Structures are given as C-alpha cells and as structure tokens.
Amino acid sequence: TNEAGKVTASSVCLPPKALDGSFCEFALSSSTFQGNIIKILIACIDGSDFIDMRILDECIIEKLVCIVANSSRMHNLAVRNAAFALARIVKRNEDAMTRCRELRGIEMLIALGKSGDI
C-alpha cells in the first residue's frame, strides 16, 4: 500500500501477508481454498445481470488482481478462477474496469491468456 493505505499497481504484486495463525491465515495460505471461494464468487456474478460495486467492495478487485499477479506462487485453480472472476466483473462494471486498469490487472489477464496458463 502507499502512504495513504491504498493498494497500488506496485503493491498489488506483493504476496499476501500472513496473519496470526487463525482461519484467515489458513485461507491465505491455501490456494485450493482460495480457488473454491472464488468459484462461489463466480457463481454469484453469473447469477446477476448487473454488478453493483456497493455490494462488491472495491477490495475484491485488489484481491483478485493480487492472486493473478502472484500466479507463480499460487495453485493454478486459484489463478484461473481469479482471472475468470476478474474478467466477468470488469466486463459488467465500469468502475471495476477502471480500478483493475489502475492496478495493471488487465495487462496481467492478457499476459496470462497469451501464455496459455488460463
């Protein structure tokens, strides 16, 4: 994050910090768990014609871009599901597209697509 505590294009590429030995730390360390949670998110996205960013907190974009940015450290399932969720969200919401571009998430999605990793 920058001085104001906001996630930036350079900080989003850093691996997530470990927490305190709690369930949240387990969730951060388990790519399979992350992939499954994102799969649920995809089902919620697909069940809606419009995605309201008031419901989808802006930080979800940051977290999905972080997973994609750390694709070499993550399980392929988590990366693939994060990329699919991110693509579906930005396709339907202009604010999400703008935030994703700020974080260089669109570039990452294109690079992953070209590499054949997703």
C-alpha positions as a Markdown table, in Angstrom:
| # | Residue | x | y | z |
|---|---|---|---|---|
| 1 | Thr | 0.0 | 0.0 | 0.0 |
| 2 | Asn | 1.0 | 3.6 | -0.4 |
| 3 | Glu | 1.3 | 6.2 | 2.4 |
| 4 | Ala | -2.5 | 6.6 | 2.4 |
| 5 | Gly | -3.0 | 2.9 | 2.9 |
| 6 | Lys | -4.3 | 2.4 | -0.7 |
| 7 | Val | -3.3 | -0.6 | -2.8 |
| 8 | Thr | -1.3 | 0.5 | -5.8 |
| 9 | Ala | -0.1 | -1.2 | -9.0 |
| 10 | Ser | 3.3 | -1.9 | -7.4 |
| 11 | Ser | 2.0 | -3.1 | -4.1 |
| 12 | Val | -0.7 | -5.4 | -5.5 |
| 13 | Cys | 2.1 | -7.6 | -6.9 |
| 14 | Leu | 3.4 | -8.4 | -3.4 |
| 15 | Pro | 2.4 | -11.7 | -1.9 |
| 16 | Pro | -0.4 | -11.5 | 0.7 |
| 17 | Lys | 0.8 | -11.1 | 4.3 |
| 18 | Ala | 0.4 | -14.0 | 6.8 |
| 19 | Leu | -1.9 | -13.1 | 9.7 |
| 20 | Asp | -2.0 | -14.6 | 13.1 |
| 21 | Gly | -2.4 | -18.4 | 12.9 |
| 22 | Ser | -6.2 | -18.0 | 12.6 |
| 23 | Phe | -8.6 | -19.4 | 10.0 |
| 24 | Cys | -7.8 | -16.3 | 7.9 |
| 25 | Glu | -4.1 | -17.3 | 7.7 |
| 26 | Phe | -5.1 | -20.8 | 6.6 |
| 27 | Ala | -7.3 | -19.2 | 3.9 |
| 28 | Leu | -4.4 | -17.1 | 2.7 |
| 29 | Ser | -2.0 | -20.0 | 2.6 |
| 30 | Ser | -4.4 | -22.4 | 0.9 |
| 31 | Ser | -4.6 | -21.8 | -2.9 |
| 32 | Thr | -7.2 | -24.6 | -3.2 |
| 33 | Phe | -9.4 | -22.9 | -0.6 |
| 34 | Gln | -9.0 | -19.6 | -2.4 |
| 35 | Gly | -9.9 | -21.2 | -5.7 |
| 36 | Asn | -13.0 | -22.7 | -4.3 |
| 37 | Ile | -14.1 | -19.4 | -2.7 |
| 38 | Ile | -13.6 | -17.6 | -6.0 |
| 39 | Lys | -15.6 | -20.3 | -7.7 |
| 40 | Ile | -18.5 | -19.4 | -5.4 |
| 41 | Leu | -18.0 | -15.7 | -6.3 |
| 42 | Ile | -18.1 | -16.6 | -10.0 |
| 43 | Ala | -21.5 | -18.3 | -9.4 |
| 44 | Cys | -22.8 | -15.2 | -7.7 |
| 45 | Ile | -21.5 | -13.0 | -10.6 |
| 46 | Asp | -23.1 | -15.2 | -13.2 |
| 47 | Gly | -26.4 | -15.1 | -11.3 |
| 48 | Ser | -26.7 | -11.3 | -11.7 |
| 49 | Asp | -27.2 | -9.2 | -14.8 |
| 50 | Phe | -25.6 | -6.1 | -13.1 |
| 51 | Ile | -22.8 | -5.9 | -10.6 |
| 52 | Asp | -23.2 | -3.1 | -8.2 |
| 53 | Met | -19.8 | -2.0 | -6.7 |
| 54 | Arg | -21.5 | -1.0 | -3.5 |
| 55 | Ile | -22.1 | -4.7 | -3.0 |
| 56 | Leu | -18.8 | -5.9 | -4.4 |
| 57 | Asp | -16.4 | -3.9 | -2.3 |
| 58 | Glu | -13.5 | -2.4 | -4.2 |
| 59 | Cys | -11.0 | -4.5 | -2.3 |
| 60 | Ile | -12.3 | -7.6 | -4.1 |
| 61 | Ile | -10.7 | -6.3 | -7.3 |
| 62 | Glu | -7.5 | -5.8 | -5.4 |
| 63 | Lys | -7.5 | -9.3 | -4.0 |
| 64 | Leu | -8.3 | -10.9 | -7.4 |
| 65 | Val | -5.5 | -8.9 | -9.1 |
| 66 | Cys | -3.1 | -9.9 | -6.3 |
| 67 | Ile | -3.9 | -13.6 | -6.9 |
| 68 | Val | -3.3 | -13.1 | -10.6 |
| 69 | Ala | -0.1 | -11.1 | -10.0 |
| 70 | Asn | 1.2 | -13.9 | -7.8 |
| 71 | Ser | 0.4 | -16.6 | -10.3 |
| 72 | Ser | 3.8 | -18.2 | -10.0 |
| 73 | Arg | 3.2 | -18.7 | -6.2 |
| 74 | Met | -0.4 | -19.8 | -6.4 |
| 75 | His | -2.2 | -23.0 | -7.4 |
| 76 | Asn | -3.4 | -22.9 | -11.0 |
| 77 | Leu | -7.0 | -23.4 | -9.9 |
| 78 | Ala | -6.9 | -20.2 | -7.7 |
| 79 | Val | -5.3 | -18.2 | -10.5 |
| 80 | Arg | -7.7 | -19.4 | -13.2 |
| 81 | Asn | -10.7 | -18.8 | -11.1 |
| 82 | Ala | -9.4 | -15.3 | -10.0 |
| 83 | Ala | -8.8 | -14.4 | -13.7 |
| 84 | Phe | -12.3 | -15.6 | -14.7 |
| 85 | Ala | -14.0 | -13.7 | -11.8 |
| 86 | Leu | -12.0 | -10.6 | -12.5 |
| 87 | Ala | -12.8 | -10.7 | -16.3 |
| 88 | Arg | -16.5 | -11.2 | -15.5 |
| 89 | Ile | -16.6 | -8.3 | -13.0 |
| 90 | Val | -14.8 | -5.8 | -15.2 |
| 91 | Lys | -17.0 | -6.7 | -18.2 |
| 92 | Arg | -20.1 | -5.7 | -16.3 |
| 93 | Asn | -18.9 | -2.8 | -14.2 |
| 94 | Glu | -17.1 | 0.3 | -15.5 |
| 95 | Asp | -15.8 | 1.3 | -12.0 |
| 96 | Ala | -14.3 | -2.2 | -11.6 |
| 97 | Met | -12.7 | -1.9 | -15.0 |
| 98 | Thr | -11.1 | 1.4 | -14.1 |
| 99 | Arg | -9.8 | 0.1 | -10.8 |
| 100 | Cys | -8.5 | -3.0 | -12.5 |
| 101 | Arg | -6.7 | -0.9 | -15.1 |
| 102 | Glu | -5.1 | 1.2 | -12.3 |
| 103 | Leu | -3.7 | -1.9 | -10.8 |
| 104 | Arg | -2.5 | -3.2 | -14.2 |
| 105 | Gly | -4.9 | -6.2 | -13.9 |
| 106 | Ile | -6.0 | -6.0 | -17.5 |
| 107 | Glu | -2.3 | -6.3 | -18.6 |
| 108 | Met | -1.9 | -9.3 | -16.3 |
| 109 | Leu | -5.1 | -11.0 | -17.7 |
| 110 | Ile | -3.9 | -10.5 | -21.3 |
| 111 | Ala | -0.4 | -11.9 | -20.4 |
| 112 | Leu | -1.9 | -14.9 | -18.7 |
| 113 | Gly | -4.2 | -15.5 | -21.7 |
| 114 | Lys | -1.4 | -15.3 | -24.2 |
| 115 | Ser | 0.8 | -17.7 | -22.1 |
| 116 | Gly | -2.0 | -20.3 | -22.1 |
| 117 | Asp | -1.9 | -20.5 | -18.3 |
| 118 | Ile | -5.6 | -19.9 | -18.0 |
